[in-house]
């Protein structure tokens, strides 16, 4: 069993959740904030069988687009970083982490 943690853009969250649910995955959606841009994003938790991990990542990859965000000048970013000039950063499609689940129970 694996836990897939996927950080996705808020704009893609509904489409990706619908596609995952349609694909037979159970999903938990958390509202989160990126530490660098300090902007809202969504974190999805999906626990699934090892054999379905690639299917799940395939669905996430299909639904999540890469975007360019402009950080305005004179903005204070996370980690205490000061941006004095407008700055362009590429965000996403998705940041995905796969971890082993030692035990899974529904009680
Ligand atoms: P944020 O931390 O708000 O980062 C947004 C985007 O800013 C990142 O996009 C990256 O392009 C850029 N960025 C982040 N930290 C930077 C830095 N120290 N210097 C310059 N540019 C930086 P993504 O890499 O696609 O990440 C999107 C979101 O996924 C992140 O939002 C964060 O919430 C999460 N994330 C990414 N990598 C992570 C990691 N290793 N661990 C935990 N969360 C992560």
Boltz pocket constraint, residues with backbone or C-beta under 6 A from the ligand:
constraints:
  - pocket:
      binder: B
      contacts: [[A, 7], [A, 33], [A, 34], [A, 35], [A, 36], [A, 37], [A, 38], [A, 39], [A, 41], [A, 89], [A, 90], [A, 91], [A, 92], [A, 93], [A, 94], [A, 95]]
      max_distance: 6.0
